[in-house]
Amino acid sequence: MRGTLFGMRLAFLLLPLLAFAQQPELTLAEQQFQDTLVNVKLVGYYTLGDSKELHEDSYVIERVSKIKDDMWKFQASINYNKKDFKVALNLPVKFAGDTPVISLTDSMVPGFGKFTARVVFYNGSYAGTWSGAGGNGGAPHGGTLFGKIVKNDAAAQ
């Protein structure tokens, strides 16, 4: 029993160290990206196909965190068909120097189908292209997107 108590105490003391050790190291650019996308709303527009008509778009991002290599977890809320969905998506993010780029190619997004996208984040803004494979029987679609990264406190005003 004494050995069991010692083992439990040791595990209790080492648990925070093990959790810390599992966090990947971040470069300066990665740390800035992570810090930029805490409690924010992406507020902007998207297009469909070759149409010049703009459609309002927004996403709430609670936080992003690096999982490993080029894979990042995005904890977000997405409004789809006038309903909010909380999601945790693992997305590949590559860096062009100090500029993060979400880089999806035919990636399955649960409940939404397959998507391809390239979205660049820089200096408080985002922009990119996207296409969907028409999940759930829908037609293939795509376009462009762009907007601002706004801290949620400021977004409510």
C-alpha positions, 0 to 999 in steps of 0.5 A: 500500500505504501508503494501505491501511495508513493506511486500516486503522489509521484504521478500527481507531481509528474502529470503537469510536467508530462503535459508540458512536455507534450506541448510542441515548441513554437517558433516566433511566427507560430507563437504570434499566430496562436496569440492572434487567434485567441477569442476572435471573430473572423468577419468578412465575405465570400464569393461563389464561383465567378460571381462578384456578389459578396456574401457576409461570413463570420467565424468565432475562433476560441483558440488555436494550438499546435498539435504537431508538425504542421497540424493545428487544432482550431476550436471554433463556432461555425454558423451554418443554416442559422445554427451555431455549431461548436467544432474542434478541427485539426487543420494543416497550417504551413508557414511562408516565412512569418505568414501562416496559411491553412492548407487543406486539400480534399480534406473531410470536414465532418458534417460538411463534406470534403474541402480544399482551401488556402487561407492566408493570415497576415496583419489582422486580415485573412484571405483565400480560396476555397472549394467544396466537393458537394457533401450530402448530395450538394453540388460542387462549389467554391470561391474566394473569401477575405476579411478582418480578424477582430477580438471578440470584445471589439466584435460585439460593439 
